[in-house]
Amino acid sequence: MKHGQRTTPRPVAATAAGTLTELSETPMAEEDSGKIVLDVWLNDWPLWPELTDVAREHAAEFGRKHPRYTVKIHPITMPTMPAEVAKAARAGAGPTIAAYQYTVTQNARDAVAADGTPLFTSVEKAVGGRTEILGEPVVLDDILTNARHYYTFDGELTSMPRNTSTILLHANLTLLEAAGIESVPKTWDELEAAGKALLALPGGPAHAVTWPNFGWFFQQSLGQQGGLLADHDNGRTGRAGKVDLASPEMLAYVQWWRRLHESGIYRYTGKPTDWPGTFAAFAAQEVAFLLSSSAETGRIVQAGQDGGFRVEAGPMPYNNRAPYYGNQVAGESLWLATGLDKSTEDGALAFLQYWTNARNAANRYEHGRSFVPTTEASIAFLESEGWFERNPHLRTAIDQLRTTTDTPATRAAVFGNFSEIQNLTAAAMHDVLTSGADPALRFAEATADAQALLNAYNAEHGPE
């Protein structure tokens, strides 16, 4: 094999259970006639197959531009990436670059190779202050501030954002105008007042607003109010050892949400994590407002066009009775393997810069629905092409993130078993909405369960 490259497992088709079948090892150099192979493992998103298609296009273009290299895109079934990478690492092999979703950032930080050393290295450290690599301009300093902050630890950008999103309020302007509502609400009180006006509208919707009962909404609201989910500045200045799902900021959000539900303003579909159900309610004009990911904004606006009503995207409403700090990002990022020989590492770094240059980041934005462009140059490129003039609703997420104050709360929490803990908040809210559970008691119970999950993770992955 060339340049000290490692033997890397090749993922095969997903099984019916949604996980990968046994990985087989194939010598990379042999199958590619001496070229340096960069194995890039990407989460395969069923809702957005175009993301993988565009990634393959970028990989092929990079190979043509840099014929010494072959970039192979391996789609990995969500959400098995950490487990598949860990299995490969135990076998002494693994991807050159791997995409980790934001909820498993701590897993990426804790991942280790077969010898116990860190599996991934800081992208910024590997770049080493260079301004170009293999002719590709380094774009680290141009990454959208919010995304850069999320993936920065100990002052270094650890990984390259692949896609970015936040939460927006989507409004049916046709129904708003009929109810005499002049603008999209920006605060909790404004949304509540608009909800009351909509419920009083003759022939209007039975409910005013909906959103999925999903952990990300709690986290966004906490960040807006400056609240923390975990100690050590949300796991930013040290490994998180304690979590709190019953903070004053959390309970303020839960109690407001419960009040909207009890008054008929909020429509609960009856089950957690029901993105399809909330979208369908908005598309059918059963509600006038939909809080959802900015990644879905294009699809939501299209639903309005198909249904004969106009849609405007506004910022996520905030608690006007508390300080406002802004919103968090979500998405995923690309992590660089450690221990690569120089030629392989430089090729991987060059690919990451090429992947994130203005044109390619804009291309993924145009084909990936409504993910926020990852660099300022890509935003400027889209502006120069008149993209936002034709699609003004897609500018809202950028504007919202640019108003965010950088704090540990808006950088968002990082800790182990994040997805499982995130699900506990949705389960607790389900009980509040459907069974009349007391918010403080129910979320205190969720905190105890969350602490047990965090303790278990830290016992397995934390320092000895």
C-alpha positions as CSV (number, residue, x, y, z in Angstrom):
1,M,0.0,0.0,0.0
2,K,1.2,3.5,-0.8
3,H,2.4,6.1,1.7
4,G,1.7,4.1,4.8
5,Q,-2.1,4.0,4.2
6,R,-4.2,1.9,6.4
7,T,-6.4,-1.0,5.5
8,T,-9.9,0.4,5.7
9,P,-13.2,-1.5,6.0
10,R,-15.7,-1.1,3.2
11,P,-19.3,-0.6,4.4
12,V,-21.9,-2.7,2.6
13,A,-25.7,-2.5,2.2
14,A,-27.8,-1.7,5.2
15,T,-29.8,-4.6,6.7
16,A,-33.6,-4.5,7.2
17,A,-32.9,-3.6,10.8
18,G,-31.2,-0.4,9.7
19,T,-27.6,-1.2,10.5
20,L,-24.7,-2.2,8.4
21,T,-23.8,-5.8,7.8
22,E,-20.3,-7.0,8.7
23,L,-17.6,-4.8,7.4
24,S,-15.0,-6.4,5.1
25,E,-11.4,-5.2,4.8
26,T,-10.0,-4.3,1.4
27,P,-6.5,-2.9,0.7
28,M,-7.2,0.5,-0.6
29,A,-4.1,1.0,-2.8
30,E,-4.5,-2.3,-4.5
31,E,-8.0,-1.6,-5.7
32,D,-7.1,1.9,-6.9
33,S,-3.9,1.2,-8.8
34,G,-1.6,3.1,-6.5
35,K,-3.8,6.2,-5.9
36,I,-4.1,7.5,-2.4
37,V,-7.7,6.7,-1.3
38,L,-9.6,8.9,1.0
39,D,-12.4,7.0,2.6
40,V,-15.2,9.5,3.7
41,W,-18.0,8.1,5.8
42,L,-21.2,10.2,5.7
43,N,-24.5,9.8,7.5
44,D,-27.1,8.6,5.0
45,W,-30.2,10.8,5.6
46,P,-33.3,9.1,4.1
47,L,-35.1,12.5,3.8
48,W,-32.2,14.1,2.0
49,P,-30.7,11.6,-0.5
50,E,-29.5,14.6,-2.5
51,L,-26.9,15.3,0.2
52,T,-25.1,12.0,-0.6
53,D,-25.5,12.6,-4.4
54,V,-23.8,16.0,-4.1
55,A,-21.1,14.6,-1.9
56,R,-20.3,12.1,-4.6
57,E,-20.1,14.9,-7.2
58,H,-17.7,16.8,-5.1
59,A,-15.6,13.7,-4.5
60,A,-15.4,13.0,-8.3
61,E,-14.5,16.6,-9.0
62,F,-11.8,16.6,-6.4
63,G,-10.3,13.4,-7.9
64,R,-10.2,15.0,-11.3
65,K,-8.5,18.1,-9.9
66,H,-6.1,16.1,-7.8
67,P,-5.5,12.9,-9.8
68,R,-3.2,11.5,-7.2
69,Y,-6.2,10.9,-5.0
70,T,-9.5,9.0,-5.1
71,V,-12.2,10.1,-2.7
72,K,-14.7,7.3,-1.8
73,I,-18.0,8.3,-0.3
74,H,-19.5,5.6,2.0
75,P,-23.1,6.3,3.2
76,I,-23.6,4.9,6.7
77,T,-27.1,4.3,7.9
78,M,-28.3,6.8,10.5
79,P,-27.7,6.7,13.4
80,T,-25.0,3.9,13.5
81,M,-22.0,6.1,12.6
82,P,-20.3,6.0,16.1
83,A,-20.8,2.3,16.5
84,E,-19.5,1.5,13.0
85,V,-16.5,3.7,13.4
86,A,-15.8,2.2,16.9
87,K,-16.0,-1.3,15.4
88,A,-13.5,-0.4,12.6
89,A,-11.2,1.2,15.1
90,R,-11.1,-2.0,17.2
91,A,-10.0,-3.8,14.0
92,G,-7.2,-1.3,13.6
93,A,-8.8,0.5,10.6
94,G,-11.3,3.2,10.0
95,P,-12.3,6.1,7.7
96,T,-10.1,8.9,6.8
97,I,-13.0,11.3,7.4
98,A,-16.2,10.6,9.3
99,A,-19.3,12.7,9.7
100,Y,-20.8,12.8,13.3
101,Q,-24.2,14.3,14.0
102,Y,-24.2,17.1,16.7
103,T,-25.7,14.8,19.3
104,V,-22.7,12.5,19.2
105,T,-20.0,15.1,19.3
106,Q,-18.8,13.8,22.6
107,N,-18.6,10.3,21.1
108,A,-16.3,11.7,18.4
109,R,-14.1,13.4,21.0
110,D,-13.9,10.2,23.0
111,A,-13.4,7.8,20.1
112,V,-10.1,5.9,20.3
113,A,-8.0,3.7,18.0
114,A,-7.0,0.2,18.7
115,D,-4.0,1.3,20.8
116,G,-6.2,3.6,22.9
117,T,-5.0,6.9,21.4
118,P,-7.5,9.5,20.1
119,L,-9.1,8.4,16.8
120,F,-9.6,11.9,15.5
121,T,-7.3,15.0,15.5
122,S,-8.2,18.7,15.5
123,V,-8.6,20.0,12.0
124,E,-7.2,23.3,13.0
125,K,-4.1,21.6,14.5
126,A,-3.6,19.6,11.4
127,V,-3.8,22.6,9.1
128,G,-1.1,24.2,11.3
129,G,-1.7,27.8,10.2
130,R,-1.3,27.1,6.5
131,T,-3.3,29.3,4.1
132,E,-3.5,26.7,1.4
133,I,-3.1,22.9,1.1
134,L,-2.4,21.3,-2.3
135,G,-3.5,24.5,-3.8
136,E,-6.9,24.6,-2.0
137,P,-7.3,27.8,0.0
138,V,-7.9,27.1,3.7
139,V,-11.4,28.3,4.7
140,L,-11.4,27.7,8.5
141,D,-11.6,31.4,9.3
142,D,-14.5,31.9,7.0
143,I,-16.8,29.3,8.6
144,L,-20.1,30.7,9.9
145,T,-19.4,31.9,13.4
146,N,-22.1,29.9,15.2
147,A,-21.0,26.6,13.5
148,R,-17.3,27.4,14.2
149,H,-18.1,28.0,17.9
150,Y,-20.1,24.8,18.2
151,Y,-17.2,22.6,17.1
152,T,-14.4,24.6,18.9
153,F,-12.8,23.1,22.0
154,D,-9.8,24.3,23.9
155,G,-9.6,27.2,21.4
156,E,-9.3,24.9,18.3
157,L,-11.8,24.0,15.6
158,T,-11.9,20.2,15.9
159,S,-14.0,19.4,12.9
160,M,-15.5,20.9,9.7
161,P,-19.2,21.5,9.6
162,R,-21.0,19.5,6.9
163,N,-24.4,21.1,7.3
164,T,-26.0,23.5,9.7
165,S,-29.6,24.4,10.8
166,T,-31.6,26.2,13.4
167,I,-35.3,26.5,14.3
168,L,-37.7,29.0,12.6
169,L,-41.4,29.9,12.9
170,H,-43.2,29.4,9.6
171,A,-46.4,31.4,9.2
172,N,-49.5,31.0,7.0
173,L,-49.8,34.7,5.9
174,T,-53.2,34.0,4.4
175,L,-54.7,33.0,7.7
176,L,-52.8,35.7,9.6
177,E,-54.2,38.4,7.4
178,A,-57.7,37.1,7.8
179,A,-57.3,37.2,11.6
180,G,-55.9,40.8,11.5
181,I,-52.4,39.7,12.5
182,E,-50.0,42.2,10.9
183,S,-46.6,40.5,11.4
184,V,-45.1,37.1,12.3
185,P,-44.7,36.9,16.1
186,K,-41.2,37.2,17.5
187,T,-41.9,36.6,21.2
188,W,-43.8,34.1,23.4
189,D,-46.4,36.7,24.3
190,E,-46.8,37.8,20.7
191,L,-47.3,34.2,19.6
192,E,-49.8,33.6,22.3
193,A,-51.8,36.7,21.4
194,A,-51.7,35.7,17.7
195,G,-53.0,32.3,18.7
196,K,-56.0,33.8,20.5
197,A,-56.8,35.9,17.5
198,L,-56.7,32.9,15.2
199,L,-58.9,30.8,17.5
200,A,-61.5,33.7,17.4
201,L,-61.5,33.8,13.6
202,P,-64.8,32.5,12.2
203,G,-64.1,29.4,10.1
204,G,-60.4,29.6,11.2
205,P,-58.2,26.7,12.3
206,A,-59.0,24.7,15.4
207,H,-55.5,25.3,16.7
208,A,-52.9,28.1,16.0
209,V,-49.5,26.5,16.2
210,T,-47.7,23.2,16.3
211,W,-44.2,21.8,16.6
212,P,-42.7,18.4,17.3
213,N,-42.2,17.3,20.9
214,F,-38.5,16.9,20.3
215,G,-35.4,17.6,22.5
216,W,-33.9,20.1,20.2
217,F,-36.7,22.6,20.9
218,F,-36.0,22.5,24.6
219,Q,-32.3,23.1,24.0
220,Q,-32.9,26.0,21.7
221,S,-35.2,27.7,24.2
222,L,-32.7,27.2,27.0
223,G,-30.0,28.8,24.8
224,Q,-32.2,31.7,24.0
225,Q,-32.7,32.4,27.8
226,G,-29.0,31.7,28.7
227,G,-29.8,28.4,30.5
228,L,-27.5,25.5,30.6
229,L,-28.1,21.8,30.3
230,A,-24.9,20.7,31.9
231,D,-22.1,21.8,34.2
232,H,-18.7,22.9,33.1
233,D,-20.3,25.5,30.9
234,N,-22.4,23.0,29.0
235,G,-19.4,20.6,28.8
236,R,-17.3,23.3,27.1
237,T,-14.7,23.9,29.8
238,G,-14.5,20.4,31.0
239,R,-16.3,17.0,30.7
240,A,-19.9,17.4,31.7
241,G,-20.6,15.5,34.9
242,K,-24.0,16.8,35.8
243,V,-27.2,17.5,33.8
244,D,-30.2,19.6,34.7
245,L,-33.5,19.2,32.9
246,A,-35.5,21.1,35.5
247,S,-33.7,24.5,35.5
248,P,-35.8,27.7,35.8
249,E,-35.3,28.3,32.1
250,M,-36.4,24.8,31.2
251,L,-39.5,25.1,33.4
252,A,-40.4,28.5,32.0
253,Y,-40.5,27.0,28.5
254,V,-42.4,23.9,29.7
255,Q,-45.0,25.9,31.5
256,W,-45.5,28.3,28.6
257,W,-45.9,25.3,26.3
258,R,-48.4,23.7,28.6
259,R,-50.4,26.9,28.8
260,L,-50.6,27.1,25.0
261,H,-51.8,23.5,24.9
262,E,-54.4,23.9,27.6
263,S,-55.8,27.0,25.9
264,G,-56.1,25.2,22.5
265,I,-53.5,27.3,20.9
266,Y,-50.9,24.5,20.6
267,R,-51.8,21.3,18.7
268,Y,-50.1,18.2,20.0
269,T,-50.2,15.3,17.6
270,G,-50.1,12.9,20.5
271,K,-46.6,11.4,20.2
272,P,-43.1,12.6,20.6
273,T,-40.8,13.4,17.6
274,D,-43.6,13.7,15.2
275,W,-42.1,15.8,12.5
276,P,-44.3,14.4,9.7
277,G,-47.5,14.9,11.7
278,T,-46.8,18.6,12.5
279,F,-45.8,19.3,8.9
280,A,-49.0,17.7,7.7
281,A,-51.1,19.8,10.1
282,F,-49.5,23.0,8.7
283,A,-49.8,21.9,5.1
284,A,-53.5,21.1,5.6
285,Q,-54.0,24.6,7.3
286,E,-55.1,23.0,10.5
287,V,-52.7,25.4,12.2
288,A,-51.3,28.8,11.0
289,F,-47.8,28.4,12.6
290,L,-45.2,25.7,12.4
291,L,-42.0,25.7,14.4
292,S,-39.6,23.5,12.5
293,S,-36.0,23.1,11.4
294,S,-34.7,25.7,8.9
295,A,-33.6,22.7,6.9
296,E,-37.3,22.1,6.1
297,T,-38.1,25.8,5.2
298,G,-38.0,25.2,1.5
299,R,-40.3,22.2,1.8
300,I,-42.7,24.1,4.0
301,V,-42.9,27.1,1.6
302,Q,-43.5,24.7,-1.2
303,A,-46.4,23.1,0.8
304,G,-47.9,26.6,1.0
305,Q,-47.6,27.1,-2.7
306,D,-49.2,23.7,-3.4
307,G,-52.0,24.5,-0.9
308,G,-52.7,27.9,-2.2
309,F,-51.4,30.0,0.8
310,R,-48.4,32.2,1.3
311,V,-45.7,31.3,3.8
312,E,-43.2,33.5,5.6
313,A,-40.4,32.2,7.8
314,G,-39.6,34.2,10.9
315,P,-37.2,33.7,13.8
316,M,-37.9,31.3,16.6
317,P,-40.0,33.2,19.2
318,Y,-38.2,33.8,22.5
319,N,-39.2,34.5,26.1
320,N,-39.7,38.2,26.3
321,R,-39.7,38.0,30.1
322,A,-36.1,36.9,30.2
323,P,-32.8,38.0,28.6
324,Y,-32.4,37.0,25.0
325,Y,-29.1,35.5,23.8
326,G,-29.9,34.0,20.4
327,N,-30.1,30.5,19.0
328,Q,-28.0,27.4,18.6
329,V,-27.1,25.4,15.6
330,A,-27.5,21.7,14.8
331,G,-26.3,19.5,12.0
332,E,-23.1,17.5,11.6
333,S,-19.4,17.9,11.1
334,L,-16.5,16.0,9.4
335,W,-13.8,14.6,11.7
336,L,-10.3,13.9,10.5
337,A,-8.5,10.6,11.5
338,T,-5.3,10.9,13.4
339,G,-2.1,9.0,12.6
340,L,-2.4,9.4,8.8
341,D,0.8,9.7,6.8
342,K,1.5,13.2,5.5
343,S,0.3,12.6,1.9
344,T,-3.0,11.1,3.1
345,E,-3.6,13.8,5.7
346,D,-2.8,16.6,3.3
347,G,-5.2,15.1,0.8
348,A,-7.9,14.8,3.4
349,L,-7.3,18.4,4.5
350,A,-7.3,19.6,1.0
351,F,-10.6,17.8,0.3
352,L,-12.2,19.4,3.4
353,Q,-11.2,22.8,2.2
354,Y,-12.4,22.0,-1.3
355,W,-15.7,20.6,0.1
356,T,-16.2,23.9,2.0
357,N,-15.2,26.5,-0.6
358,A,-17.7,29.1,-1.6
359,R,-19.1,27.4,-4.7
360,N,-19.3,23.9,-3.2
361,A,-20.9,25.0,0.0
362,A,-23.4,27.0,-2.0
363,N,-24.0,24.0,-4.3
364,R,-24.9,21.8,-1.3
365,Y,-27.2,24.6,0.0
366,E,-29.1,24.8,-3.3
367,H,-29.5,21.0,-3.5
368,G,-29.9,20.3,0.2
369,R,-33.1,22.2,0.7
370,S,-32.5,24.8,3.3
371,F,-29.4,24.0,5.4
372,V,-27.6,27.2,6.4
373,P,-24.5,27.8,4.1
374,T,-21.4,26.9,6.2
375,T,-19.2,29.9,5.2
376,E,-19.6,33.6,4.7
377,A,-18.1,33.3,1.2
378,S,-20.8,30.9,0.3
379,I,-23.5,33.3,1.6
380,A,-21.9,36.1,-0.5
381,F,-21.8,33.9,-3.5
382,L,-25.5,33.1,-3.2
383,E,-26.3,36.8,-2.7
384,S,-24.4,37.6,-5.9
385,E,-26.5,35.1,-7.8
386,G,-29.7,36.7,-6.5
387,W,-30.6,33.5,-4.6
388,F,-32.0,35.3,-1.5
389,E,-34.0,37.7,-3.7
390,R,-35.7,34.8,-5.3
391,N,-36.0,32.9,-1.9
392,P,-36.2,35.5,0.9
393,H,-37.5,32.9,3.3
394,L,-34.1,31.2,3.2
395,R,-32.3,34.2,4.5
396,T,-34.1,34.2,7.9
397,A,-32.0,31.4,9.4
398,I,-28.8,33.3,8.5
399,D,-30.1,36.5,10.0
400,Q,-31.2,34.8,13.2
401,L,-27.8,33.1,13.7
402,R,-25.9,36.4,13.1
403,T,-27.8,38.1,15.9
404,T,-26.7,35.4,18.4
405,T,-24.5,36.3,21.4
406,D,-21.7,33.8,21.9
407,T,-22.1,32.2,25.3
408,P,-21.8,28.6,26.6
409,A,-25.6,28.4,26.4
410,T,-25.8,29.4,22.7
411,R,-22.8,27.2,21.9
412,A,-25.0,24.3,23.1
413,A,-24.3,21.4,25.4
414,V,-21.9,18.5,24.6
415,F,-22.0,15.3,26.7
416,G,-22.4,11.6,26.3
417,N,-25.7,9.7,25.7
418,F,-27.0,13.0,24.4
419,S,-29.7,11.5,22.2
420,E,-31.0,9.3,25.0
421,I,-31.1,12.2,27.4
422,Q,-32.7,14.4,24.7
423,N,-35.5,11.8,24.4
424,L,-36.2,12.0,28.2
425,T,-37.3,15.7,27.8
426,A,-39.8,14.7,25.1
427,A,-41.1,11.8,27.2
428,A,-41.5,14.2,30.2
429,M,-43.3,16.8,28.1
430,H,-45.6,14.1,26.7
431,D,-46.7,13.3,30.3
432,V,-47.2,17.0,31.0
433,L,-49.4,17.5,27.9
434,T,-51.4,14.2,28.0
435,S,-51.5,13.2,31.6
436,G,-51.4,16.5,33.5
437,A,-48.1,15.7,35.1
438,D,-46.6,18.5,37.2
439,P,-43.8,20.1,35.2
440,A,-41.4,20.5,38.1
441,L,-41.8,17.0,39.5
442,R,-41.8,15.3,36.1
443,F,-38.7,17.1,34.8
444,A,-37.0,16.5,38.1
445,E,-37.6,12.8,37.5
446,A,-36.3,13.1,34.0
447,T,-33.2,14.8,35.4
448,A,-32.5,11.8,37.7
449,D,-32.9,9.4,34.7
450,A,-30.6,11.7,32.6
451,Q,-28.0,11.8,35.3
452,A,-27.9,8.0,35.4
453,L,-27.4,7.9,31.6
454,L,-24.6,10.5,31.8
455,N,-22.9,8.6,34.7
456,A,-23.0,5.4,32.7
457,Y,-21.4,7.0,29.7
458,N,-18.7,8.7,31.7
459,A,-17.9,5.5,33.5
460,E,-17.3,3.9,30.2
461,H,-15.6,6.7,28.3
462,G,-14.4,9.2,30.8
463,P,-10.8,9.5,32.1
464,E,-9.7,6.7,34.5
